[in-house]
Amino acid sequence: MTYEKLIRTVSEIVDNQDIEKNGLVLLYELPEDIHNKMNEELFYKLKQGVIFIPADIFEIEIEGILIRFKKIK
């Protein structure tokens, strides 16, 4: 999983009129190494200038779609 792949995936959902987006939550359960990379990359892309503190579960919202990332150990 990379930021670019995430954006492509969400764009496909947003652009598809057949998918109901109201209340939609995507959950990615990722291995620790991939989760940590995604956590840090999204943190710096979305919240520049703030100290990064890793989280086992974090969420972002893109185009009204809630995306939750959970670390699996």
C-alpha positions in Angstrom: 0.0 0.0 0.0 1.3 3.4 -1.0 -0.2 6.9 -0.9 -0.5 6.9 -4.6 -2.4 3.5 -4.6 -4.7 4.8 -1.9 -5.5 7.9 -3.9 -6.2 5.8 -7.0 -8.5 3.4 -5.0 -10.5 6.3 -3.4 -10.7 8.1 -6.7 -12.3 4.9 -8.3 -14.9 4.8 -5.5 -15.6 8.6 -5.7 -16.0 8.5 -9.5 -18.2 5.4 -9.5 -21.8 6.6 -9.3 -23.1 3.1 -8.5 -21.3 3.1 -5.1 -23.2 4.6 -2.2 -20.7 6.8 -0.3 -22.9 8.0 2.5 -21.5 6.3 5.7 -18.9 4.5 3.7 -15.8 3.5 5.8 -12.9 1.6 4.4 -10.7 -0.4 6.7 -7.2 -1.4 5.8 -5.6 -4.0 8.2 -1.9 -3.8 7.3 1.2 -5.5 8.5 3.3 -3.4 11.0 6.0 -2.3 8.5 3.5 -1.2 5.8 1.2 0.4 8.4 4.0 2.4 9.9 5.1 3.7 6.5 1.6 4.7 5.5 1.0 6.3 8.9 4.1 8.4 8.6 3.6 9.3 4.9 0.0 10.4 5.4 0.9 12.3 8.5 3.5 14.4 6.7 1.3 14.9 3.6 -1.7 16.0 5.6 -0.4 17.7 8.8 2.9 19.3 8.0 4.7 21.1 10.8 3.4 18.9 13.7 5.4 16.2 15.5 4.7 12.7 14.3 3.6 10.1 16.9 2.9 6.6 15.4 -0.6 5.2 16.1 -1.8 1.6 15.9 -5.1 2.8 14.4 -5.5 6.1 12.5 -8.1 7.6 10.2 -8.3 10.1 7.4 -11.1 11.4 5.3 -10.9 11.9 1.5 -13.8 13.2 -0.5 -16.2 12.3 2.4 -15.0 8.7 2.7 -13.5 7.7 6.0 -10.4 5.5 5.7 -9.2 3.7 8.8 -5.9 2.0 9.0 -5.3 -0.7 11.6 -1.9 -2.3 12.4 -1.9 -6.1 12.6 0.9 -7.7 14.5 
